[in-house]
Amino acid sequence: MYKNIVKPILDFILALVGFILLLPVFLCITILLFFANQGKPFFIQRRPGFNGAIFSIIKFKTMNDRKDKKGNLLSDAERLTAVGRFVRKTSLDEIPQLLNVLKGDMSLVGPRPLLTQYMHLYSPYQNRRHEVKPGITGWAQINGRNAIDWETKFELDVFYVEHISFGLDLKILLKTVKKILIKEGINAQNSATIEPFSGTTSVYVFGAGGHGKVVLDVLLSENKYVIKGILDDAPQSDSLFDIPIKKNFNRKKLQARNCIVAIGDNAIRKRIVTTLDTNFIMTIHPNAIVSKFAKIGPGTQIMAAAVVNPDAIIGNHCIINTGAIVEHDCKLEDYVHVAPNACLGGNVTVGEKTLVGIGATVIPNVKIGKNVSVGAGTLVLQDVPDNAVVVGVPARIIKYQEN
């Protein structure tokens, strides 16, 4: 009801009141920019709006049309006028968009409308930003504006689409006023405007075995990334989803690139992670149920039908496999693998590099040590020390070695 009825009414009323109150400022800036920009105070451009429909956005023109000797426009920083710099710094350039709100093309709050030439570059995930009207301000604007990268910006936009409410809109409006007053996050570092969007974020997948196929399926289901390549040290590997496997590659070239290590063995996964200087991503299957109150570390992979409940803490490079359940208040250290259909009861602690086998169950409040192997179907009723192997119903230790 709020999204389709209340929000449009509030948009119109607030935009009308705002424009009337700001009319003296609007007229003053129009006159100043008329002379600063040789008779062109307004910047009008076609932008995609609700459901991708194209409309004409109107803003104050903060840059002139100066060109170099070859007839090409100078850089944004060189064309930014003194008046334009002040107008942009104070965010007064957004005032004319109140007319777009009154017309119904925009909302006061929503994802910022971007350039039309970006539309064919969006992944289905990124394109969700068009499920609501674009806004003068938005969730991304109060969380960094031009100072954040494109990937973060799209994630914030989609978050808004999924959580739109009166409370969230009010929070965004109040924080927008605060950020304007303190002039925070107006421009990207060392630039007058943010760098152009060049396409969907790419990612490298390390591992071409069985687990690699599952992780690749999750990545493709998420629609957040383009698979740049599959990397594997194995001498023989089958083709995965028609994506070529690169066996001879330079790890140094992966520096700062997005990567995920798709190897099920905890020890091997850790060994490879420590050799890579990359940006490790997290991936969550769309069919998984993950509480927004859970904390998930980078490199972690959560598969289809998995459940992660509130206040669970999942470490770095963990695997929560298909149908696995991690109950509330569980704490998993790094490189833990919870196999398919395994269940961790509430407040369970699992140490680093531990494997909880297929269909295993750990009752609440149990502590499992590091480098433990819990066999398939095992029922764990009590604490398990480091380096143990446990099997059976109930579980019994069949191997235990102190370090």
N, C-alpha and C positions, 0 to 999 in steps of 0.2 A: 504493500500500500504506500509506504513512504517513497520508494523509488519511482513509482509510476504516477502518483497523485500528489502527495504532499510536497515532494522535492521540487517539481516544476512550478507549483504555486509560490513556494518560498523564493525560488530563483527569481521569478518575475517581480515580486514585491520588493525584495531586497535590492535587486538591480535597479529598479525604478527609483527607489529612495536614494540609493547610492549615487546614481547619475545626477539627480537633482542637487544633492548636496555638493557634489564635486564639479558641478557645471562651471563655476568661476575658474577653477583650476584647469578644467578642460579647455576653456576658451583662451586662457593665458598661454598654456603650452602650445596650443594650435597656432597662435600668432607668432610665438618665438620660433617654432620649427618651420613656419612658413618662410621666414627670412633666412634661417640657417640652412634650409634644404632647397633653396631656389623655388619656392612656391609649392613644395610637396610636403605637407605636415603629416600625412598619413601613409602607412604601409599596409597595403591590401594584398592578400595572397590566398590562393585556393588551398584548403586543408581538408583532410578526411575527418568526418564527424561520426555521429551515431550510425552503427552498422556500415561504416565506410562511406556514407553519403558525403559528397563534396560540397563545401560551403566556402564563403569568402570571409576570412578573418580580418579584422581591422585593428591596427595598433598604431601608436605614434611612431613615426619614422625617425629612428635614432642614428642612422648612417646615411651619408650622402652617396652620390653616384659617381664619385671620382674614379677615373680610369688611368691605366698606364699608357705609355706611348703606343702600345700595340692595340689599344682599345679594350683591354681586359680590366674588369673591376679590380681595384686594389683590395688588399686584405681587409677583413672586418675591423681589425684594430686601427688601420690607417683611415678608414672611412667613418669611424665613430666620431661625431662632432662633440664639441664641448657641452652644448645643450643636451645632445643625445646621451652623453655619458652621465649627466646629472639625472636625466629622466629615467634611464635604465637603472642607475644605482639606487634610486628611490622607488623603483617599480611603478612609476607613474605611466610608463608606456603601455601598461595593461588597461588603463581606464577606458579606452574606446571599446574594449571587448564587452563592456556592459551592454552595448548596443546589440552585440551578438547574442547575449543572454536574453534580452528583451524580445529579440526576433525568434528565439527558440532553437538556435543552432548550437548554443553552448549552455553549460551550467556554471554556477559559481565554483563548484568543486567537481573535479573529475580529472582523468588523465589529460595532460596537455596535448593539444592537436599538433601532430608533427607534419613533415613534408609529404606531399603526395607521392614523390618518387621513392619513398621508403616502403610503400605498401606491398610491393611484390617481394620485398626482402624479409617480411615477417614470417616467423614460424606460426603454426596454429596457436601455440601458447601465447606468443607475443601479440597476435592479432585479437586476443580477447579484450584488449584495452578498448576496442571499439564497441563493446557490448553495452556501454553507457555513453552518455553525451560527454564530449570533452569539456574541460573546465579551465577557468582562469587560473586557479590554483589546484593543487592536488597532493596526494600522499607522497609522491616522489619529490615535489617541490619543498615540502617541509622537512624532508629527509636528505637534503643535499642539493636539490635543483641541478644546476649545470656542473656541480663539483663531483658528481657521481658518474660511474661508467654506465654504458647502455644496458648491460645485463642487469645491474641492480635497479636501474630505472624501470625496466619492463617488469621485473618481479614485484616492485612496489605498485605499479599500475594494476597488475593482475590481482594483487592483494586487495586493492581498493574495490575492484569489480566484485570480488567474492565476499566482501565484508561491508558493503555500502549500508549506511544507516545514518539516522539523524545525529546520533552521538559522535560518530566518526567525522561527519561533515563539520559539526560544530568545533571539534578538536582541531581539524585542519584549518578552518577559518581563523581561529584564535591564534594558532601557532604561526599562520601566515602573517598576521599583523605584527607579531613579535619579531619575526625574521626580517620584515621590512624595516622595522624601527632600528634593529641592530645591524642591518645591511649584511646579512649572513648568506653565503652560498649563491651569490648573484651570478658570478662568472666562474667558468672552469679555470683551473690554474694555468697561468701564462697564455690565456686566450680570451678574446672578447666574447666568443660564443663557444658552445660545446663542439667537439669534433663531429663530422658527419657520421651517420650510421651506415655501416658498410655491409650489414647482413647478420644473420643468426650466429650466435656464439658457437665456435667450433670446439671440439673436444677429441682428445686421443684416448683410445681404450687400450690398456696394456693387459694382454692375455687373450688367447684365441682358443682356449679349451672349452669344456662344457659350461663352466661358470661364466666364462666370457660371453657365451651365447645368451645366457640369461640376463646378464647386465646390459648387453647390447639391446635386447628386447625392451628392457625397462627404459633405456635412454630414448629409443625410438617411440615408445608409448608416451613419454613425457612431452615430446615435441618441443623441448627447450634448446636442443643442441643439434648441430650438424656434425656427424661423425667424420672427423678429418682423416683418421686412419686407425688401423688396428696393429698394435705392435706386439711381437712375440719372439722370444728367444729360441723356441722349439724348432728343431730341424724340419719337422713335418707338421703342417697345420692345414686343416680344411678351410675352404672359403666360407666366410660368415656373411649371410645376407647380401651377397654380391659386393661386399666391401673388401678391397684388396688388403692382404696381410703383409706388413713390412717386417721382414726378419732382420735386415741389416739397417740399423738406424743409429744415429748419434744422439746419445742421451743429453748432451750439452745443448742440442738444438731444441730440446723440449723445455728449456728454462723459461719460466713464467707462463708457459702454455697451460691450458686446461687439460687435465688428465685424470683418469680413474683407473686404479689397478684392479682388474677383474679376475682375481685368482683366489680360489676357495681356501687353499691351505694357508693357515694363519702365519706360520713361520716364513714361508716363501713370500707371502704378501708383504710382510714387514721388511724382509731383506730387500725387495725391489723398491718399496717406497723410500727407503733410506738412501737409495742410489739416485733418486730423481729429484731435481730441483724445479718443481712445477707447482702450478696452482691446482690442488686436488679439489675436485668437485664432489658434491653429495648427490645421490640420485634416489628418488622415491617413486615407486610405481603409482600411477593414478588410482589404482584400485586398493592400495594400501590405506589403512586408517592410522594416521599419526596425529596425536594430540598437539595442538599449538603450544601446549605447556610442557612438551617434552623438549629436551636439548639434544641435538644431533651433531656429531663432530664431522669435519671434512673428510671426504673419502669414503664415508659410510654408504652402504647400499641396502635399500629396503625394498623387498620384492613384493610381487602381487599378493593380495589378501593377507599380508602381514598386519599386525596390530601393535602399535606402540602407545601406551596409555599415559595419562598426565604425570608430570614430574619424573618421568623416566629420564635418565642421563645415559646417552649412548656415546661412547668414545670415538676416537678417530679410526677410520678404516675398518669399521665393523661390518658384519654381514647379518642382516635380519632376513632370513630366507622365506620362501613362499609359505604362507599360512602360519608362520611363527607368531607367538604372542609374548610381548614383553609388558608385564603388568605395571601398575603405578609404583613409583618410587624405586624402581630397579636402577642399579648402577652397573654399567658395563664398561670396563676399562678398554684400552685400545686393542685392536686386532682380534676381537672376539667374533666367533661365528656361531650364530644360533640357527641350526639346520631346519629344514622344512617341518612344519607342524609341531615343533618343540614349543614348550610353554614354560615361561618363568613367572612364578607367582609374585605377589607384591613384595617389595622391599628386598628382593634378591640382589646380591652382589656377585659379580663375575669378574675374575682376574684376567689380566692380559694374556692373549694368545690361547684362550680356552675355547674348546669346541663342545657345544651342547648338541648331541646327536639327534637324528631324525626321530620325531615323536617323543623325545624325552620330556619329562616333567620335573620341575623343581618347585617344591612347596614354598610358601612365603617365608621370608626372614632367614633363608639359608645363605651362607657365604661359601662361594666356590673359589678356590685359589687360582693362581696363575698356571698357565701351561697344562691345564687339566683336560682330559678327554672323557666326556660323558657319553657312554654308548647309546646306540639307538634304542628307543623304548624304555630307557632306564627311568626309575622313579627315585629321585634324590630327596631324602627325608632329613638329612643332617648335613652339617658343614663338611666341606671336602678340602684337604690340604693341597698345597702346591704340587705340581708334577705328578698328580695321581691319575690313574685310569680307573673309572668306575663303571660297572655294568649291573644289570639285573633289576628285579622288582621284589623287595626294595634294593637299592643300590648297595653294592659291596666293592671294596677296593681290591683290585687284582694286581695293581702295580703301584708302587709308591717309592720315590727316591728323593732324598734330601739333596739340595744343591750343596 
